[in-house]
């Protein structure tokens, strides 16, 4: 199935301005019709979803561009792409550990306040 830019925007949740920006940055490269209109495929939908996942997990646009460039080069870059994703995953795991430590500290402070409130109510 093929999608116009408007249809693709609705399907992916990406704004038309964002799609044009992603094309300018080389992140999405839709086919063009004889009338020079963009035509997106199901393959583009899957790629856009993955781009969003990279963005939402904090990968900098510079690295996303590099990943997209490697992807465009083909299978010779599979190892490099896997290495990038492995490093990104390690960064996410470290961030989760930091967030978990913050949650524990907040939980301890909340427990302190709960206990203090109970003591105040007894008095």
Buried (B, 14 or more C-beta within 10 A) or exposed (E): EBBBBEEBBEBBEBEEEBBEBBBEEEBBBBEEEEEEEBBBBEEBBEBBEBBBEBEEEEBEEEBBBBBBEBBEEEEEBEEBBEEBEEEBEEEEEEEEEEEEEEEEEEEEEEEEEEEEEEEEEEE
